Amino acid sequence: MQDSDKENPVQREIDRNLKRIFDETAEQPLPPQLAGLVERLRQKEKSSSEVSK
Amino acid sequence: MSSPSTEEALVALLPSLRAFAMSLTRNSAAADDLVQDAVVKAWSNLDKYQEGTNLRAWTFTILRNTYYSDRRKAAREVEDGDGILTGQLAEKPSHDGHLAMRDFRTAFNQLTDEQREALILVGASGFSYEEAAETCGCAVGTIKSRVNRGRAQLAELMGLDETDALEMTDSATMAVISAGRIATA
């Protein structure tokens, strides 16, 4: 954050809470929909390229 | 074809992409769908990503563009165009040194999309103003306005009295803060 923003205690508290609500979601385990998504995309791409050979 | 390191980096970004999506959609199911759509798009366009450049900003940009594109398609207004507050919290929250999580999230969800994304990018994700401006496709000054207005509206919604804090602030900083409130988002 910009240095001047750190001067205001209210803004500092707001930013702390922004990080908290962000981290609250970011620290959760990924749901099944997303866990392994990249791996599934990679496998799909790999099998598509093998079929085209 | 992507490099293994880019794939690993993309996997590592999923939790923060999901948190960013949550700040936009305000709904966890919609956030997960948004992340899935964005990751599929990112994967399909990895040939356009330049190795070694800012993958986080690149994927965040795809995600927020997908969000706004979906919104336009749905033709559904989720906010007032000029950011007028739609309601106050029912009770003024008590102050115990830290804002209650539920109250803060309630207040945060009442901000405009543009303010929420600016605050999360700059205030929570550690983006610089320049990175956030690039991600949102706007000027740095616009991001700063949105962050300032978002913070001011959060303080108002939370019933926080900034005058106590401002008494400790010099006049030059007060002028900057006031100017940020007046500037349009």
gemmi code that builds the backbone of each chain (N, CA, C; Angstrom):
import gemmi

chains = {
    "A": [
        ("MET", (0.842, -1.194, 0.000), (0.000, 0.000, 0.000), (0.877, 1.243, 0.000)),
        ("GLN", (0.331, 2.369, -0.443), (1.081, 3.610, -0.475), (1.374, 4.052, 0.957)),
        ("ASP", (2.544, 4.707, 1.157), (2.950, 5.098, 2.514), (1.945, 6.036, 3.164)),
        ("SER", (1.393, 6.988, 2.375), (0.498, 7.962, 2.993), (-0.764, 7.280, 3.519)),
        ("ASP", (-1.141, 6.135, 2.921), (-2.336, 5.433, 3.372), (-2.162, 4.860, 4.772)),
        ("LYS", (-0.915, 4.606, 5.157), (-0.698, 3.963, 6.453), (-0.868, 4.951, 7.594)),
        ("GLU", (-0.960, 6.263, 7.275), (-1.036, 7.269, 8.331), (-2.374, 7.212, 9.025)),
        ("ASN", (-3.455, 6.819, 8.337), (-4.799, 6.893, 8.861), (-5.154, 5.568, 9.537)),
        ("PRO", (-5.393, 5.584, 10.870), (-5.691, 4.337, 11.580), (-6.960, 3.652, 11.086)),
        ("VAL", (-7.969, 4.457, 10.679), (-9.208, 3.861, 10.175), (-8.916, 3.119, 8.875)),
        ("GLN", (-8.142, 3.741, 7.996), (-7.805, 3.093, 6.726), (-6.965, 1.842, 6.954)),
        ("ARG", (-6.092, 1.906, 7.928), (-5.274, 0.721, 8.233), (-6.169, -0.428, 8.686)),
        ("GLU", (-7.152, -0.099, 9.505), (-8.066, -1.133, 10.000), (-8.902, -1.694, 8.857)),
        ("ILE", (-9.340, -0.809, 7.957), (-10.103, -1.261, 6.788), (-9.251, -2.209, 5.950)),
        ("ASP", (-8.012, -1.832, 5.705), (-7.140, -2.681, 4.889), (-6.868, -4.015, 5.570)),
        ("ARG", (-6.756, -4.005, 6.903), (-6.549, -5.269, 7.619), (-7.733, -6.186, 7.404)),
        ("ASN", (-8.926, -5.595, 7.428), (-10.133, -6.393, 7.233), (-10.305, -6.835, 5.782)),
        ("LEU", (-9.843, -6.036, 4.846), (-9.870, -6.458, 3.443), (-9.021, -7.713, 3.281)),
        ("LYS", (-7.858, -7.690, 3.893), (-6.966, -8.857, 3.804), (-7.617, -10.056, 4.495)),
        ("ARG", (-8.310, -9.793, 5.596), (-8.936, -10.905, 6.317), (-10.019, -11.573, 5.491)),
        ("ILE", (-10.890, -10.786, 4.859), (-11.963, -11.427, 4.092), (-11.396, -12.095, 2.848)),
        ("PHE", (-10.301, -11.555, 2.319), (-9.656, -12.182, 1.175), (-9.047, -13.524, 1.605)),
        ("ASP", (-8.295, -13.484, 2.714), (-7.614, -14.689, 3.193), (-8.607, -15.754, 3.638)),
        ("GLU", (-9.759, -15.307, 4.155), (-10.790, -16.242, 4.612), (-11.158, -17.207, 3.486)),
        ("THR", (-11.285, -16.678, 2.264), (-11.598, -17.518, 1.111), (-10.346, -18.205, 0.572)),
        ("ALA", (-9.255, -17.463, 0.475), (-8.030, -18.008, -0.128), (-7.470, -19.186, 0.663)),
        ("GLU", (-7.727, -19.214, 1.976), (-7.167, -20.286, 2.800), (-8.063, -21.513, 2.865)),
        ("GLN", (-9.254, -21.423, 2.269), (-10.139, -22.589, 2.256), (-9.590, -23.619, 1.269)),
        ("PRO", (-9.854, -24.911, 1.516), (-9.469, -25.906, 0.496), (-10.302, -25.696, -0.763)),
        ("LEU", (-9.734, -25.985, -1.901), (-10.462, -25.809, -3.157), (-11.625, -26.794, -3.231)),
        ("PRO", (-12.771, -26.364, -3.753), (-13.882, -27.295, -3.925), (-13.541, -28.303, -5.028)),
        ("PRO", (-14.247, -29.448, -5.083), (-13.956, -30.474, -6.095), (-13.959, -29.922, -7.521)),
        ("GLN", (-14.839, -28.938, -7.748), (-14.967, -28.335, -9.085), (-13.630, -27.768, -9.569)),
        ("LEU", (-12.828, -27.250, -8.623), (-11.598, -26.562, -9.003), (-10.336, -27.377, -8.712)),
        ("ALA", (-10.432, -28.227, -7.703), (-9.263, -29.050, -7.361), (-8.974, -29.973, -8.545)),
        ("GLY", (-7.770, -29.975, -9.058), (-7.450, -30.852, -10.177), (-7.911, -30.343, -11.525)),
        ("LEU", (-8.481, -29.126, -11.578), (-8.985, -28.584, -12.847), (-7.866, -28.466, -13.872)),
        ("VAL", (-6.754, -27.897, -13.462), (-5.641, -27.701, -14.392), (-5.122, -29.058, -14.880)),
        ("GLU", (-5.051, -30.025, -13.973), (-4.607, -31.377, -14.346), (-5.569, -31.984, -15.370)),
        ("ARG", (-6.878, -31.792, -15.143), (-7.880, -32.326, -16.087), (-7.727, -31.666, -17.455)),
        ("LEU", (-7.459, -30.362, -17.466), (-7.269, -29.650, -18.737), (-6.021, -30.175, -19.449)),
        ("ARG", (-4.997, -30.428, -18.667), (-3.755, -30.929, -19.260), (-3.964, -32.314, -19.842)),
        ("GLN", (-4.680, -33.177, -19.123), (-4.941, -34.537, -19.591), (-5.780, -34.521, -20.856)),
        ("LYS", (-6.758, -33.622, -20.891), (-7.642, -33.498, -22.049), (-6.837, -33.069, -23.274)),
        ("GLU", (-5.923, -32.142, -23.048), (-5.096, -31.632, -24.141), (-4.167, -32.741, -24.635)),
        ("LYS", (-3.654, -33.490, -23.689), (-2.724, -34.571, -24.023), (-3.431, -35.652, -24.832)),
        ("SER", (-4.648, -36.018, -24.418), (-5.364, -37.068, -25.141), (-5.827, -36.569, -26.498)),
        ("SER", (-6.131, -35.273, -26.625), (-6.516, -34.702, -27.927), (-5.341, -34.743, -28.880)),
        ("SER", (-4.166, -34.434, -28.387), (-2.999, -34.400, -29.275), (-2.596, -35.813, -29.661)),
        ("GLU", (-2.864, -36.797, -28.788), (-2.533, -38.186, -29.124), (-3.493, -38.723, -30.174)),
        ("VAL", (-4.740, -38.320, -30.092), (-5.751, -38.766, -31.057), (-5.427, -38.222, -32.445)),
        ("SER", (-4.905, -36.991, -32.482), (-4.675, -36.349, -33.778), (-3.439, -36.889, -34.466)),
        ("LYS", (-2.620, -37.695, -33.753), (-1.379, -38.218, -34.361), (-1.666, -39.350, -35.337)),
    ],
    "B": [
        ("MET", (1.474, -24.961, -26.239), (1.730, -25.892, -25.124), (2.384, -25.117, -23.983)),
        ("SER", (1.917, -25.303, -22.746), (2.442, -24.536, -21.627), (3.622, -25.258, -21.000)),
        ("SER", (4.448, -24.476, -20.289), (5.558, -25.092, -19.585), (5.044, -25.617, -18.250)),
        ("PRO", (5.707, -26.649, -17.680), (5.280, -27.161, -16.371), (5.274, -26.065, -15.307)),
        ("SER", (6.235, -25.137, -15.377), (6.302, -24.099, -14.347), (5.102, -23.162, -14.445)),
        ("THR", (4.636, -22.887, -15.669), (3.456, -22.027, -15.819), (2.224, -22.754, -15.296)),
        ("GLU", (2.133, -24.050, -15.588), (1.009, -24.830, -15.071), (1.010, -24.844, -13.553)),
        ("GLU", (2.170, -25.053, -12.970), (2.274, -25.074, -11.500), (1.886, -23.707, -10.934)),
        ("ALA", (2.334, -22.655, -11.615), (2.018, -21.299, -11.147), (0.514, -21.057, -11.229)),
        ("LEU", (-0.111, -21.577, -12.269), (-1.559, -21.406, -12.439), (-2.310, -22.141, -11.320)),
        ("VAL", (-1.875, -23.346, -11.014), (-2.498, -24.109, -9.917), (-2.352, -23.349, -8.602)),
        ("ALA", (-1.172, -22.790, -8.370), (-0.904, -22.059, -7.123), (-1.765, -20.809, -7.007)),
        ("LEU", (-2.202, -20.279, -8.157), (-3.018, -19.062, -8.148), (-4.497, -19.330, -7.859)),
        ("LEU", (-4.919, -20.580, -7.948), (-6.348, -20.876, -7.817), (-6.992, -20.341, -6.531)),
        ("PRO", (-6.359, -20.504, -5.354), (-7.003, -19.969, -4.141), (-7.193, -18.457, -4.175)),
        ("SER", (-6.196, -17.722, -4.654), (-6.356, -16.267, -4.665), (-7.303, -15.833, -5.774)),
        ("LEU", (-7.332, -16.577, -6.895), (-8.318, -16.294, -7.941), (-9.722, -16.483, -7.377)),
        ("ARG", (-9.877, -17.513, -6.592), (-11.191, -17.800, -5.994), (-11.591, -16.697, -5.009)),
        ("ALA", (-10.632, -16.227, -4.233), (-10.918, -15.141, -3.284), (-11.276, -13.850, -4.031)),
        ("PHE", (-10.585, -13.579, -5.112), (-10.904, -12.394, -5.927), (-12.285, -12.551, -6.547)),
        ("ALA", (-12.579, -13.755, -7.046), (-13.889, -14.014, -7.642), (-14.998, -13.816, -6.615)),
        ("MET", (-14.743, -14.254, -5.403), (-15.728, -14.116, -4.324), (-16.038, -12.651, -4.057)),
        ("SER", (-15.018, -11.784, -4.144), (-15.245, -10.364, -3.874), (-16.096, -9.743, -4.981)),
        ("LEU", (-16.035, -10.315, -6.177), (-16.841, -9.793, -7.273), (-18.264, -10.347, -7.227)),
        ("THR", (-18.396, -11.662, -7.101), (-19.706, -12.296, -7.199), (-20.503, -12.231, -5.894)),
        ("ARG", (-19.827, -12.150, -4.764), (-20.448, -12.157, -3.434), (-21.241, -13.440, -3.193)),
        ("ASN", (-20.902, -14.491, -3.926), (-21.624, -15.755, -3.834), (-20.628, -16.858, -4.159)),
        ("SER", (-20.496, -17.840, -3.267), (-19.408, -18.817, -3.436), (-19.628, -19.739, -4.635)),
        ("ALA", (-20.879, -20.119, -4.898), (-21.128, -20.998, -6.050), (-20.802, -20.269, -7.350)),
        ("ALA", (-21.242, -19.002, -7.432), (-20.963, -18.191, -8.625), (-19.456, -17.951, -8.755)),
        ("ALA", (-18.788, -17.774, -7.617), (-17.336, -17.543, -7.631), (-16.618, -18.758, -8.202)),
        ("ASP", (-17.030, -19.953, -7.779), (-16.377, -21.175, -8.270), (-16.605, -21.348, -9.770)),
        ("ASP", (-17.817, -21.056, -10.219), (-18.100, -21.126, -11.663), (-17.251, -20.121, -12.426)),
        ("LEU", (-17.124, -18.919, -11.863), (-16.341, -17.865, -12.510), (-14.873, -18.267, -12.617)),
        ("VAL", (-14.340, -18.842, -11.547), (-12.936, -19.273, -11.570), (-12.740, -20.367, -12.618)),
        ("GLN", (-13.677, -21.309, -12.659), (-13.561, -22.396, -13.636), (-13.548, -21.833, -15.057)),
        ("ASP", (-14.500, -20.939, -15.347), (-14.556, -20.333, -16.684), (-13.266, -19.587, -17.009)),
        ("ALA", (-12.774, -18.828, -16.033), (-11.572, -18.025, -16.254), (-10.344, -18.913, -16.471)),
        ("VAL", (-10.234, -19.971, -15.692), (-9.072, -20.861, -15.831), (-9.107, -21.583, -17.183)),
        ("VAL", (-10.297, -21.990, -17.610), (-10.418, -22.632, -18.932), (-9.993, -21.651, -20.023)),
        ("LYS", (-10.435, -20.396, -19.890), (-10.047, -19.370, -20.883), (-8.538, -19.138, -20.845)),
        ("ALA", (-7.999, -19.048, -19.628), (-6.562, -18.812, -19.496), (-5.795, -19.963, -20.142)),
        ("TRP", (-6.251, -21.178, -19.864), (-5.595, -22.361, -20.425), (-5.636, -22.344, -21.945)),
        ("SER", (-6.801, -21.994, -22.494), (-6.968, -21.971, -23.957), (-6.126, -20.891, -24.607)),
        ("ASN", (-5.783, -19.870, -23.845), (-5.036, -18.738, -24.404), (-3.615, -18.627, -23.867)),
        ("LEU", (-3.115, -19.728, -23.351), (-1.760, -19.686, -22.788), (-0.706, -19.337, -23.839)),
        ("ASP", (-1.033, -19.562, -25.115), (-0.083, -19.175, -26.155), (0.073, -17.662, -26.211)),
        ("LYS", (-0.902, -16.932, -25.676), (-0.827, -15.461, -25.667), (-0.096, -14.938, -24.418)),
        ("TYR", (0.117, -15.809, -23.444), (0.813, -15.388, -22.228), (2.315, -15.465, -22.470)),
        ("GLN", (3.003, -14.384, -22.095), (4.449, -14.345, -22.295), (5.145, -14.850, -21.037)),
        ("GLU", (5.875, -15.957, -21.174), (6.584, -16.549, -20.036), (7.424, -15.502, -19.304)),
        ("GLY", (7.343, -15.562, -17.979), (8.165, -14.644, -17.189), (7.483, -13.334, -16.867)),
        ("THR", (6.348, -13.066, -17.519), (5.611, -11.837, -17.187), (4.627, -12.149, -16.061)),
        ("ASN", (3.868, -11.146, -15.652), (3.026, -11.240, -14.460), (1.804, -12.144, -14.699)),
        ("LEU", (1.953, -13.438, -14.369), (0.863, -14.391, -14.585), (-0.344, -14.063, -13.710)),
        ("ARG", (-0.070, -13.600, -12.493), (-1.165, -13.270, -11.585), (-2.045, -12.172, -12.185)),
        ("ALA", (-1.427, -11.083, -12.640), (-2.204, -9.985, -13.231), (-2.933, -10.478, -14.482)),
        ("TRP", (-2.266, -11.315, -15.272), (-2.859, -11.821, -16.516), (-4.109, -12.644, -16.220)),
        ("THR", (-4.048, -13.542, -15.245), (-5.204, -14.385, -14.926), (-6.288, -13.594, -14.200)),
        ("PHE", (-5.894, -12.654, -13.323), (-6.890, -11.816, -12.661), (-7.654, -10.981, -13.696)),
        ("THR", (-6.946, -10.514, -14.717), (-7.587, -9.734, -15.774), (-8.616, -10.592, -16.509)),
        ("ILE", (-8.235, -11.817, -16.843), (-9.167, -12.711, -17.530), (-10.400, -12.943, -16.652)),
        ("LEU", (-10.177, -13.138, -15.359), (-11.297, -13.417, -14.466), (-12.244, -12.232, -14.365)),
        ("ARG", (-11.696, -11.012, -14.159), (-12.606, -9.884, -13.999), (-13.304, -9.547, -15.324)),
        ("ASN", (-12.616, -9.730, -16.454), (-13.259, -9.500, -17.745), (-14.396, -10.494, -17.970)),
        ("THR", (-14.183, -11.734, -17.540), (-15.227, -12.764, -17.667), (-16.431, -12.391, -16.801)),
        ("TYR", (-16.152, -11.887, -15.610), (-17.240, -11.473, -14.708), (-18.100, -10.399, -15.351)),
        ("TYR", (-17.459, -9.342, -15.861), (-18.216, -8.224, -16.440), (-18.894, -8.625, -17.740)),
        ("SER", (-18.276, -9.498, -18.488), (-18.881, -9.995, -19.713), (-20.138, -10.806, -19.394)),
        ("ASP", (-20.069, -11.643, -18.368), (-21.234, -12.430, -17.950), (-22.348, -11.518, -17.466)),
        ("ARG", (-21.948, -10.467, -16.741), (-22.944, -9.505, -16.254), (-23.662, -8.835, -17.406)),
        ("ARG", (-22.920, -8.437, -18.419), (-23.547, -7.766, -19.568), (-24.504, -8.721, -20.262)),
        ("LYS", (-24.089, -9.968, -20.354), (-24.958, -10.946, -21.005), (-26.227, -11.153, -20.215)),
        ("ALA", (-26.095, -11.209, -18.913), (-27.271, -11.420, -18.075), (-28.132, -10.158, -18.017)),
        ("ALA", (-27.563, -9.020, -18.401), (-28.272, -7.738, -18.405), (-28.958, -7.512, -17.080)),
        ("ARG", (-28.146, -7.748, -16.014), (-28.727, -7.606, -14.691), (-27.927, -6.573, -13.946)),
        ("GLU", (-28.556, -5.545, -13.413), (-27.878, -4.519, -12.642), (-27.727, -4.968, -11.204)),
        ("VAL", (-26.492, -5.034, -10.724), (-26.283, -5.424, -9.327), (-25.858, -4.253, -8.473)),
        ("GLU", (-25.806, -3.076, -9.069), (-25.361, -1.920, -8.304), (-25.977, -0.670, -8.902)),
        ("ASP", (-26.017, 0.389, -8.159), (-26.361, 1.682, -8.725), (-25.203, 2.163, -9.572)),
        ("GLY", (-25.488, 2.803, -10.683), (-24.429, 3.205, -11.612), (-23.438, 4.177, -11.012)),
        ("ASP", (-23.901, 5.037, -10.130), (-22.978, 6.025, -9.591), (-22.579, 5.704, -8.156)),
        ("GLY", (-22.824, 4.492, -7.728), (-22.292, 4.052, -6.439), (-23.025, 4.567, -5.226)),
        ("ILE", (-24.295, 4.978, -5.387), (-25.046, 5.446, -4.222), (-25.297, 4.256, -3.302)),
        ("LEU", (-25.100, 4.484, -2.032), (-25.269, 3.402, -1.064), (-26.711, 2.928, -1.058)),
        ("THR", (-26.914, 1.633, -1.079), (-28.273, 1.101, -1.145), (-28.862, 0.882, 0.239)),
        ("GLY", (-28.085, 1.001, 1.262), (-28.658, 0.824, 2.596), (-27.589, 0.828, 3.665)),
        ("GLN", (-27.950, 1.162, 4.825), (-27.018, 1.146, 5.949), (-27.189, -0.149, 6.722)),
        ("LEU", (-26.243, -0.469, 7.539), (-26.382, -1.619, 8.423), (-27.503, -1.311, 9.413)),
        ("ALA", (-28.192, -2.355, 9.859), (-29.341, -2.151, 10.732), (-28.924, -1.525, 12.064)),
        ("GLU", (-27.782, -1.963, 12.580), (-27.314, -1.414, 13.854), (-25.898, -0.934, 13.689)),
        ("LYS", (-25.563, 0.072, 14.448), (-24.172, 0.510, 14.425), (-23.346, -0.566, 15.144)),
        ("PRO", (-22.318, -1.068, 14.502), (-21.552, -2.143, 15.140), (-20.765, -1.633, 16.351)),
        ("SER", (-20.577, -2.496, 17.328), (-19.800, -2.094, 18.501), (-18.326, -2.080, 18.134)),
        ("HIS", (-17.569, -1.286, 18.819), (-16.147, -1.183, 18.510), (-15.341, -1.836, 19.612)),
        ("ASP", (-14.623, -2.865, 19.244), (-13.778, -3.509, 20.242), (-12.358, -3.534, 19.734)),
        ("GLY", (-12.007, -2.562, 18.904), (-10.657, -2.495, 18.358), (-10.565, -3.159, 16.994)),
        ("HIS", (-11.376, -4.160, 16.722), (-11.391, -4.794, 15.408), (-12.823, -4.862, 14.907)),
        ("LEU", (-12.985, -4.549, 13.623), (-14.323, -4.569, 13.049), (-14.835, -6.002, 13.005)),
        ("ALA", (-16.093, -6.215, 13.398), (-16.657, -7.558, 13.365), (-16.649, -8.058, 11.934)),
        ("MET", (-16.247, -9.309, 11.743), (-16.086, -9.853, 10.397), (-17.382, -9.774, 9.615)),
        ("ARG", (-18.507, -10.206, 10.246), (-19.762, -10.248, 9.515), (-20.173, -8.849, 9.094)),
        ("ASP", (-20.000, -7.864, 9.989), (-20.364, -6.490, 9.671), (-19.495, -5.945, 8.553)),
        ("PHE", (-18.216, -6.221, 8.593), (-17.330, -5.702, 7.560), (-17.700, -6.297, 6.216)),
        ("ARG", (-17.943, -7.602, 6.174), (-18.276, -8.238, 4.896), (-19.616, -7.715, 4.376)),
        ("THR", (-20.557, -7.500, 5.289), (-21.858, -6.936, 4.896), (-21.664, -5.561, 4.268)),
        ("ALA", (-20.862, -4.741, 4.915), (-20.597, -3.399, 4.394), (-19.853, -3.477, 3.059)),
        ("PHE", (-18.867, -4.328, 2.992), (-18.071, -4.478, 1.772), (-18.958, -4.883, 0.596)),
        ("ASN", (-19.892, -5.780, 0.839), (-20.763, -6.262, -0.235), (-21.714, -5.194, -0.765)),
        ("GLN", (-21.813, -4.074, -0.057), (-22.687, -2.996, -0.511), (-21.975, -2.005, -1.420)),
        ("LEU", (-20.678, -2.141, -1.543), (-19.942, -1.233, -2.432), (-20.211, -1.607, -3.887)),
        ("THR", (-19.839, -0.713, -4.789), (-19.985, -1.018, -6.216), (-18.954, -2.077, -6.625)),
        ("ASP", (-19.225, -2.742, -7.752), (-18.279, -3.747, -8.263), (-16.884, -3.160, -8.419)),
        ("GLU", (-16.828, -1.955, -9.002), (-15.532, -1.332, -9.283), (-14.776, -1.014, -7.992)),
        ("GLN", (-15.503, -0.594, -6.963), (-14.840, -0.290, -5.692), (-14.375, -1.573, -5.012)),
        ("ARG", (-15.209, -2.605, -5.043), (-14.814, -3.867, -4.408), (-13.571, -4.429, -5.078)),
        ("GLU", (-13.552, -4.423, -6.404), (-12.389, -5.009, -7.075), (-11.136, -4.172, -6.833)),
        ("ALA", (-11.266, -2.846, -6.837), (-10.101, -1.991, -6.587), (-9.562, -2.218, -5.170)),
        ("LEU", (-10.463, -2.286, -4.195), (-10.038, -2.470, -2.799), (-9.380, -3.833, -2.593)),
        ("ILE", (-9.933, -4.878, -3.214), (-9.354, -6.210, -3.038), (-8.004, -6.311, -3.736)),
        ("LEU", (-7.905, -5.743, -4.934), (-6.636, -5.823, -5.656), (-5.543, -5.066, -4.904)),
        ("VAL", (-5.841, -3.813, -4.528), (-4.826, -2.959, -3.916), (-4.694, -3.225, -2.418)),
        ("GLY", (-5.824, -3.373, -1.733), (-5.801, -3.490, -0.280), (-5.539, -4.879, 0.243)),
        ("ALA", (-5.940, -5.906, -0.511), (-5.812, -7.271, -0.006), (-4.847, -8.130, -0.808)),
        ("SER", (-4.781, -7.927, -2.135), (-3.945, -8.801, -2.968), (-2.538, -8.264, -3.166)),
        ("GLY", (-2.314, -7.039, -2.714), (-0.960, -6.496, -2.826), (-0.582, -6.009, -4.212)),
        ("PHE", (-1.598, -5.772, -5.070), (-1.304, -5.195, -6.378), (-0.878, -3.746, -6.178)),
        ("SER", (0.049, -3.273, -7.011), (0.340, -1.840, -7.011), (-0.820, -1.153, -7.724)),
        ("TYR", (-0.915, 0.174, -7.570), (-1.958, 0.901, -8.291), (-1.805, 0.692, -9.796)),
        ("GLU", (-0.560, 0.627, -10.258), (-0.322, 0.448, -11.692), (-0.800, -0.924, -12.163)),
        ("GLU", (-0.497, -1.967, -11.368), (-0.941, -3.322, -11.733), (-2.463, -3.403, -11.727)),
        ("ALA", (-3.072, -2.799, -10.704), (-4.529, -2.825, -10.603), (-5.158, -2.082, -11.786)),
        ("ALA", (-4.561, -0.947, -12.172), (-5.091, -0.181, -13.301), (-5.010, -0.992, -14.588)),
        ("GLU", (-3.900, -1.697, -14.762), (-3.736, -2.535, -15.954), (-4.753, -3.672, -15.948)),
        ("THR", (-4.961, -4.280, -14.801), (-5.903, -5.385, -14.685), (-7.330, -4.921, -14.980)),
        ("CYS", (-7.660, -3.709, -14.517), (-9.024, -3.208, -14.669), (-9.218, -2.409, -15.956)),
        ("GLY", (-8.145, -2.201, -16.686), (-8.267, -1.488, -17.953), (-8.660, -0.032, -17.779)),
        ("CYS", (-8.087, 0.623, -16.753), (-8.412, 2.028, -16.525), (-7.147, 2.766, -16.097)),
        ("ALA", (-7.289, 4.076, -15.872), (-6.145, 4.894, -15.475), (-5.814, 4.684, -13.995)),
        ("VAL", (-4.563, 4.937, -13.635), (-4.131, 4.806, -12.236), (-4.959, 5.729, -11.336)),
        ("GLY", (-5.241, 6.924, -11.822), (-6.033, 7.869, -11.046), (-7.433, 7.337, -10.743)),
        ("THR", (-7.988, 6.605, -11.699), (-9.320, 6.028, -11.507), (-9.290, 4.981, -10.400)),
        ("ILE", (-8.257, 4.146, -10.405), (-8.118, 3.141, -9.344), (-7.995, 3.830, -7.985)),
        ("LYS", (-7.185, 4.860, -7.915), (-6.996, 5.573, -6.648), (-8.320, 6.168, -6.168)),
        ("SER", (-9.094, 6.729, -7.090), (-10.408, 7.277, -6.720), (-11.317, 6.191, -6.174)),
        ("ARG", (-11.343, 5.057, -6.860), (-12.217, 3.967, -6.426), (-11.808, 3.453, -5.050)),
        ("VAL", (-10.494, 3.333, -4.827), (-9.996, 2.868, -3.522), (-10.378, 3.878, -2.441)),
        ("ASN", (-10.160, 5.150, -2.708), (-10.472, 6.185, -1.710), (-11.961, 6.230, -1.415)),
        ("ARG", (-12.778, 6.221, -2.471), (-14.232, 6.273, -2.270), (-14.718, 5.005, -1.573)),
        ("GLY", (-14.157, 3.865, -1.961), (-14.551, 2.592, -1.335), (-14.241, 2.609, 0.152)),
        ("ARG", (-13.052, 3.073, 0.489), (-12.664, 3.125, 1.905), (-13.571, 4.085, 2.670)),
        ("ALA", (-13.849, 5.237, 2.054), (-14.687, 6.231, 2.715), (-16.094, 5.683, 2.952)),
        ("GLN", (-16.625, 4.984, 1.955), (-17.967, 4.428, 2.108), (-17.990, 3.291, 3.122)),
        ("LEU", (-16.910, 2.508, 3.170), (-16.812, 1.459, 4.193), (-16.827, 2.081, 5.579)),
        ("ALA", (-16.038, 3.127, 5.735), (-15.968, 3.802, 7.042), (-17.340, 4.330, 7.432)),
        ("GLU", (-18.065, 4.873, 6.431), (-19.394, 5.412, 6.717), (-20.369, 4.300, 7.077)),
        ("LEU", (-20.337, 3.214, 6.306), (-21.237, 2.089, 6.563), (-20.958, 1.450, 7.920)),
        ("MET", (-19.686, 1.416, 8.281), (-19.317, 0.804, 9.557), (-19.543, 1.763, 10.719)),
        ("GLY", (-19.920, 3.006, 10.394), (-20.127, 3.972, 11.456), (-18.839, 4.397, 12.110)),
        ("LEU", (-17.746, 4.327, 11.339), (-16.452, 4.717, 11.897), (-16.305, 6.212, 11.800)),
        ("ASP", (-15.834, 6.825, 12.857), (-15.657, 8.264, 12.866), (-14.233, 8.564, 12.458)),
        ("GLU", (-14.079, 9.123, 11.260), (-12.721, 9.397, 10.786), (-12.128, 10.650, 11.395)),
        ("THR", (-12.990, 11.484, 12.053), (-12.446, 12.753, 12.548), (-11.397, 12.509, 13.619)),
        ("ASP", (-11.607, 11.471, 14.435), (-10.604, 11.168, 15.446), (-9.282, 10.831, 14.789)),
        ("ALA", (-9.385, 9.997, 13.737), (-8.159, 9.608, 13.033), (-7.560, 10.807, 12.306)),
        ("LEU", (-8.448, 11.639, 11.739), (-7.953, 12.757, 10.946), (-7.304, 13.822, 11.810)),
        ("GLU", (-7.675, 13.897, 13.061), (-7.028, 14.879, 13.942), (-5.547, 14.609, 14.056)),
        ("MET", (-5.208, 13.334, 13.836), (-3.801, 12.971, 13.930), (-3.094, 13.143, 12.582)),
        ("THR", (-3.901, 13.512, 11.548), (-3.339, 13.580, 10.201), (-3.029, 15.021, 9.850)),
        ("ASP", (-1.931, 15.248, 9.159), (-1.600, 16.634, 8.829), (-2.502, 17.151, 7.716)),
        ("SER", (-2.491, 18.448, 7.518), (-3.436, 19.072, 6.586), (-3.186, 18.641, 5.148)),
        ("ALA", (-1.928, 18.388, 4.802), (-1.628, 17.963, 3.432), (-2.275, 16.630, 3.121)),
        ("THR", (-2.186, 15.695, 4.069), (-2.791, 14.383, 3.856), (-4.301, 14.492, 3.834)),
        ("MET", (-4.854, 15.387, 4.681), (-6.302, 15.585, 4.694), (-6.785, 16.086, 3.346)),
        ("ALA", (-5.995, 16.954, 2.713), (-6.381, 17.481, 1.402), (-6.414, 16.366, 0.369)),
        ("VAL", (-5.461, 15.451, 0.458), (-5.409, 14.330, -0.481), (-6.623, 13.432, -0.272)),
        ("ILE", (-6.943, 13.159, 1.007), (-8.074, 12.282, 1.310), (-9.374, 12.922, 0.828)),
        ("SER", (-9.534, 14.235, 1.075), (-10.738, 14.933, 0.639), (-10.857, 14.934, -0.861)),
        ("ALA", (-9.751, 15.146, -1.558), (-9.761, 15.156, -3.010), (-10.150, 13.793, -3.542)),
        ("GLY", (-9.704, 12.743, -2.868), (-10.039, 11.385, -3.297), (-11.518, 11.120, -3.162)),
        ("ARG", (-12.177, 11.716, -2.161), (-13.606, 11.515, -1.974), (-14.416, 12.221, -3.052)),
        ("ILE", (-13.905, 13.374, -3.490), (-14.654, 14.178, -4.454), (-14.531, 13.585, -5.846)),
        ("ALA", (-13.377, 13.007, -6.165), (-13.143, 12.477, -7.518), (-14.127, 11.365, -7.801)),
        ("THR", (-14.590, 11.326, -9.070), (-15.574, 10.301, -9.402), (-14.861, 8.999, -9.683)),
        ("ALA", (-15.509, 7.932, -9.361), (-14.922, 6.600, -9.583), (-15.072, 6.198, -11.042)),
    ],
}
model = gemmi.Model(1)
for chain_id, residues in chains.items():
    chain = gemmi.Chain(chain_id)
    for i, (resn, *xyz) in enumerate(residues, 1):
        res = gemmi.Residue()
        res.name, res.seqid = resn, gemmi.SeqId(i, " ")
        for name, pos in zip(("N", "CA", "C"), xyz):
            atom = gemmi.Atom()
            atom.name, atom.element = name, gemmi.Element(name[0])
            atom.pos, atom.b_iso = gemmi.Position(*pos), 0.0
            res.add_atom(atom)
        chain.add_residue(res)
    model.add_chain(chain)
structure = gemmi.Structure()
structure.add_model(model)
structure.setup_entities()
